[in-house]
Amino acid sequence: MLSGTDPGLLGDREVLSMVLPALRADFEAVETYRYVPDAAGGVPLSCPLTVFTGSADPRVGVQEAMAWRELTEGVFSLRVFPGGHFYLGGQVAEVCEAVAENIRVFTGTRVQASAGG
């Protein structure tokens, strides 16, 4: 169980009618898509790539997240945050700062992190 949905939302039929079609499509894409390295001519990305994951994600382990390294010739970094699949919920500010730091490093640009909407 990924434990990411507020139980109050699950009881709201109007919200479910809006969200379920997109959620079903997302799950179908995840279940049916298979990456084929030669489909794009076998050329890896040349851009920097940063992967964020939760230390206790039941769906994607740290080693599985590390496998993204194979998809770029650019700089690769992995950030592991405490928590499961929805690690973001309890540490929005920390994740925003990590994203801003990556932008600063990769672009040499000053970026201010903001956890606000």
Backbone hydrogen bonds, N-H to C=O, Kabsch-Sander energy under -0.5 kcal/mol:
donor,donor_aa,acceptor,acceptor_aa,energy
9,L,6,D,-1.4
10,L,6,D,-1.1
11,G,7,P,-0.8
12,D,9,L,-1.4
13,R,11,G,-0.8
16,L,12,D,-2.5
17,S,13,R,-2.3
18,M,14,E,-1.1
18,M,15,V,-0.6
19,V,15,V,-2.3
20,L,16,L,-2.8
23,L,19,V,-2.4
24,R,20,L,-3.0
25,A,21,P,-2.0
26,D,22,A,-2.4
27,F,23,L,-2.4
28,E,24,R,-2.4
29,A,25,A,-2.4
30,V,26,D,-2.4
31,E,27,F,-2.4
32,T,28,E,-1.9
33,Y,29,A,-2.3
39,A,36,V,-2.0
40,A,37,P,-0.8
41,G,38,D,-1.8
42,G,37,P,-1.2
43,V,40,A,-0.8
45,L,71,L,-2.6
49,L,75,V,-2.9
51,V,77,S,-2.4
53,T,79,R,-2.0
55,S,81,F,-2.9
56,A,83,G,-3.7
57,D,54,G,-1.5
65,A,61,G,-2.4
66,M,62,V,-2.2
67,A,63,Q,-0.8
67,A,64,E,-0.7
68,W,65,A,-1.5
69,R,66,M,-2.1
70,E,67,A,-1.5
71,L,68,W,-2.2
72,T,69,R,-1.3
73,E,45,L,-3.1
74,G,47,C,-0.6
77,S,49,L,-2.2
79,R,51,V,-2.9
80,V,78,L,-0.5
81,F,53,T,-2.9
81,F,79,R,-0.6
87,Y,84,G,-1.3
89,G,86,F,-1.3
90,G,87,Y,-0.8
91,Q,88,L,-1.7
95,V,91,Q,-2.2
96,C,92,V,-2.8
97,E,93,A,-2.2
98,A,94,E,-2.0
99,V,95,V,-2.4
100,A,96,C,-2.6
101,E,97,E,-2.6
102,N,98,A,-2.1
103,I,99,V,-2.2
104,R,100,A,-2.5
105,V,101,E,-2.6
106,F,102,N,-2.8
107,T,103,I,-2.1
108,G,104,R,-2.1
109,T,103,I,-0.6
111,V,109,T,-0.6
113,A,111,V,-0.6
